[in-house]
Amino acid sequence: MPHKIKPDWQPDDAQDDHHHGRYAGFVAPGVEGGHDGMPGDMPARKRSLKKRRKLSLDDYEQGILNADKTILSRAITLVESNLPEHEEIAQALLQRILPQSGKSIRVGITGVPGVGKSTLIESLGCMLCAKGHRVAILAVDPSSTVHGGSILGDKTRMENLVREPNAYIRPSPSSGSLGGVGRKSRETMLLCEASGYDIILVETVGVGQNEVSVRSMVDFFFLVMLAGAGDELQGMKKGVIEIADLLAVNKADGDNLQPARLAASEYGRVLEFLQPATPGWKTCAVTCSAFERPTLESLWEIIEEFSAVTQDSGAFADRRKRQSIEWMHAMIEEELRNRFLRSERIQALLPEIEAQVASNTLPVTTAVNQIMHAL
């Protein structure tokens, strides 16, 4: 029994009846000079939170090739950074791991909020992991215009998949870019592929032109839809249907099974009049449910068939080559824009010209000519 020490707040005439719940009757002494069981002579530096060790280029490379998720995450953060010192090591890292990348099947999945993409992706991902695959999920979405963070990609939406040792989930803020596509998503895919992930699932939300952008970075692209979602919603998707390799009417279970089948049949008839998104492949419409394993198996069989057909025809490799060239052109445009805006001369000139344009005293075309002349 520890020695009882009367606390300062206890009245002098009070009894040790702390059991009545009025106050603590005594205080047991703790570990002298320490805290939480630590010896009192523990150096302060050991009790403080350790800073993460700075990784070298070799550390990043070996960690990625050894499938170290922690180092993979740090490498992705590195390539997402805009700091010049980070960009330099990131580009060197990408150069080193490039021979180990490109060996996956890249699948883009889109659909408006509420169609059940996250649940479907989680169920599909868990099934693929059970088959022995290593699956990386990249959530590419519109960033908050206030703080630039992700709206999608919350791991709490995929509680089962996040516990899978062969799965990796990474939200990718888009930095406010048009259509919501992450500026560094392609680099992220390369890093995941080099780390041994043979299936890359790229999730995006159908809110604008981001579907077209995701289409330009994946091999297979499918649109998740719902039965009876309304003419307005379906009208929004017309352009996306034309670039999709598969239409999947989701939540095809229970009372919704028959309406989903009817919707898939209607979409199938529409597809007969559209040009296929991929040469040599016929886009189809199917039903699926995150809670029906056979429908998930069917989805994966379609993706596997697509991969086999397009690789045999050469369309798979041709698309990859075009995507790399398009990526290069996009990066050139972005780099030119960044260098333009970082120019001290432009920074000094721009505020005055912007003020004139805003006050309607200077036409936009004239303003552009003045800026270009200043260069």
Secondary structure, 3 states (H helix, E strand, C coil): CCCCECCCCCCCCCCCCHHHCCCCCCECCCCCCCCCCCCCCCCHHHHCCCCCCCCCHHHHHHHHHCCCHHHHHHHHHHHHCCCHHHHHHHHHHHHHHHHHCCCCEEEEEECCCCCCHHHHHHHHHHHHHHCCCCEEEEEEECCCCCCCCCCCCCHHHHCCHHHCCCEEEEEEECCCCHHHCCCCHHHHHHHHHHCCCCEEEEEECCCCCHHHHHHCCCCEEEEEECCCCCHHHHHHCHHHHCCCCEEEECCCCHHHHHHHHHHHHHHHHHHCCCCCCCCCCCCEEEECCCCCHHHHHHHHHHHHHHHHHHHHHCHHHHHHHHHHHHHHHHHHHHHHHHHHHHCHHHHHHHHHHHHHHHCCCCCHHHHHHHHHHHC
